[in-house]
Amino acid sequence: MARRSSLREFQERLARRLAEARTADRRGLLGFQAGSENWLIDLAEAGEILPPPPLAAVPLTQPWYRGLANVRGTLYGVVDLASFHGQAPTPLGGRSRLLLAGTRLGIHSALLVTASAGLRSADDFEADPGAGDARPWVGKRLRDARGHPWLQLDAARLLAAPRFLDASVE
């Protein structure tokens, strides 16, 4: 009988810990760098982040559209986020990463970013009272405890932006 009681307690503890983890995930953010800018994306919007696999070039596309990546049998269109914002292209390899940003939305789109900055808590940031941002996919402008600026990415708005959707060269 003691064994059943222990199993029930274990299951209750496990259920409580899973509920706490889900609550914590809603407040969690993934930090990354794209060119000279620091970005945050809500963990609920962020997909997997991984080293970039080999990319297949796609002719007649904008320079910021880096090509197609095969991630476990699924093709993802890869956009260099820094280059998309008018900065220098992100080199493949080293600290660069591929962020599968459209997974939750059912879109096979990946962002090539300069580096991952790891998991962050929303409590570590405060609103930046500075000027707004003209880019509609910038959800919020924030500052960390050291005063560094961060931009919060609204992945749904980025993936729906007409300029993002039109990667062809005219």
C-alpha positions as CSV (number, residue, x, y, z in Angstrom):
1,M,0.0,0.0,0.0
2,A,2.9,2.4,0.7
3,R,4.0,2.0,-2.8
4,R,0.7,3.2,-4.2
5,S,0.8,6.2,-1.9
6,S,4.3,7.0,-3.1
7,L,3.2,6.7,-6.7
8,R,0.3,9.0,-6.2
9,E,2.5,11.6,-4.5
10,F,5.0,11.3,-7.3
11,Q,2.3,11.9,-9.9
12,E,0.9,14.9,-8.0
13,R,4.4,16.4,-7.7
14,L,5.1,15.8,-11.4
15,A,1.7,17.4,-12.4
16,R,2.5,20.4,-10.2
17,R,6.0,20.8,-11.7
18,L,4.7,20.5,-15.3
19,A,2.1,23.2,-14.6
20,E,4.8,25.4,-13.1
21,A,7.0,24.9,-16.1
22,R,4.2,25.8,-18.5
23,T,3.6,29.0,-16.5
24,A,7.3,29.8,-16.5
25,D,7.6,29.2,-20.3
26,R,5.0,31.9,-21.0
27,R,7.2,34.4,-19.3
28,G,10.4,33.0,-20.9
29,L,12.2,34.6,-23.8
30,L,14.9,33.4,-26.1
31,G,17.6,36.0,-26.7
32,F,19.6,36.2,-30.0
33,Q,21.7,38.6,-31.9
34,A,21.1,39.6,-35.6
35,G,23.9,41.8,-36.8
36,S,24.3,44.6,-34.3
37,E,20.9,44.2,-32.7
38,N,19.8,42.2,-29.7
39,W,16.5,40.5,-30.1
40,L,14.1,38.5,-27.9
41,I,11.4,36.1,-29.0
42,D,8.8,34.6,-26.7
43,L,9.4,31.0,-26.1
44,A,5.8,30.2,-27.1
45,E,6.7,31.7,-30.6
46,A,10.2,30.3,-30.8
47,G,10.8,27.0,-32.5
48,E,14.0,25.1,-32.4
49,I,17.4,26.9,-32.7
50,L,20.2,24.9,-34.3
51,P,23.5,25.3,-36.2
52,P,22.8,26.1,-39.8
53,P,22.8,23.0,-42.1
54,P,24.0,23.4,-45.7
55,L,21.8,25.8,-47.6
56,A,20.6,25.3,-51.2
57,A,20.7,28.6,-53.1
58,V,17.5,29.8,-54.7
59,P,18.1,31.9,-57.9
60,L,16.4,35.2,-58.5
61,T,15.8,36.0,-54.8
62,Q,16.8,38.9,-52.6
63,P,20.3,38.8,-51.1
64,W,18.7,38.4,-47.6
65,Y,16.9,35.2,-48.7
66,R,19.7,32.7,-48.1
67,G,18.1,29.6,-49.6
68,L,16.5,26.4,-48.4
69,A,17.6,24.2,-45.5
70,N,16.6,20.6,-45.0
71,V,15.9,20.1,-41.3
72,R,15.0,16.4,-40.6
73,G,13.3,16.0,-44.0
74,T,11.4,19.3,-44.0
75,L,12.4,22.2,-46.2
76,Y,12.7,25.7,-44.6
77,G,13.1,29.0,-46.4
78,V,16.0,30.8,-44.7
79,V,16.0,34.5,-44.2
80,D,19.1,36.3,-42.9
81,L,17.5,38.6,-40.3
82,A,20.5,41.0,-40.2
83,S,20.6,41.4,-44.0
84,F,16.9,41.8,-44.1
85,H,17.3,44.8,-41.8
86,G,20.0,46.3,-44.1
87,Q,23.1,45.1,-42.2
88,A,26.0,42.9,-43.4
89,P,25.1,39.3,-44.3
90,T,25.5,36.8,-41.5
91,P,28.3,34.3,-42.1
92,L,27.4,30.7,-42.0
93,G,29.2,28.7,-39.3
94,G,30.8,29.8,-36.1
95,R,28.2,31.2,-33.7
96,S,25.5,31.7,-36.3
97,R,22.2,29.8,-35.7
98,L,19.0,28.9,-37.5
99,L,15.8,29.8,-35.6
100,L,12.8,28.0,-36.8
101,A,10.5,30.9,-36.1
102,G,7.3,29.8,-38.0
103,T,6.9,26.3,-36.6
104,R,4.0,27.3,-34.2
105,L,2.2,29.0,-37.1
106,G,2.7,26.1,-39.5
107,I,5.1,28.1,-41.6
108,H,8.4,26.5,-42.7
109,S,10.5,29.6,-42.3
110,A,13.8,30.0,-40.5
111,L,15.8,33.0,-39.5
112,L,19.5,33.0,-39.8
113,V,20.9,34.9,-36.7
114,T,24.4,35.9,-35.7
115,A,24.3,34.1,-32.3
116,S,22.1,32.8,-29.6
117,A,22.0,34.7,-26.4
118,G,20.3,32.0,-24.4
119,L,17.1,31.9,-22.3
120,R,16.0,35.1,-20.5
121,S,13.3,36.0,-18.1
122,A,10.8,38.7,-19.0
123,D,11.4,40.1,-15.5
124,D,15.0,40.9,-16.4
125,F,13.8,43.7,-18.8
126,E,12.0,46.9,-18.6
127,A,10.3,49.0,-21.3
128,D,12.6,51.4,-23.2
129,P,11.0,54.8,-23.0
130,G,13.0,55.8,-26.2
131,A,11.6,56.3,-29.7
132,G,9.4,53.7,-31.3
133,D,10.4,51.5,-34.2
134,A,8.9,51.7,-37.7
135,R,9.2,48.0,-38.2
136,P,5.8,46.4,-37.4
137,W,7.4,43.1,-36.3
138,V,9.1,44.9,-33.4
139,G,6.7,44.2,-30.6
140,K,8.5,46.1,-27.8
141,R,11.7,48.0,-27.2
142,L,13.3,46.9,-23.9
143,R,16.4,47.4,-21.8
144,D,18.2,44.9,-19.7
145,A,19.8,45.7,-16.2
146,R,23.0,46.8,-17.9
147,G,21.1,49.3,-20.1
148,H,21.6,47.3,-23.3
149,P,18.7,47.7,-25.8
150,W,16.7,44.7,-26.9
151,L,13.9,44.4,-29.5
152,Q,11.1,41.9,-29.0
153,L,10.2,40.1,-32.2
154,D,6.6,39.5,-33.1
155,A,7.2,36.4,-35.4
156,A,3.6,36.4,-36.7
157,R,3.9,40.0,-37.9
158,L,7.3,39.4,-39.4
159,L,6.2,36.3,-41.3
160,A,3.1,38.1,-42.6
161,A,5.0,41.3,-43.7
162,P,4.7,41.9,-47.5
163,R,8.4,42.6,-47.8
164,F,9.3,39.4,-46.0
165,L,6.9,37.4,-48.2
166,D,8.3,38.9,-51.4
167,A,11.8,37.4,-51.7
168,S,11.9,37.5,-55.5
169,V,14.1,39.9,-57.4
170,E,12.1,42.1,-59.7
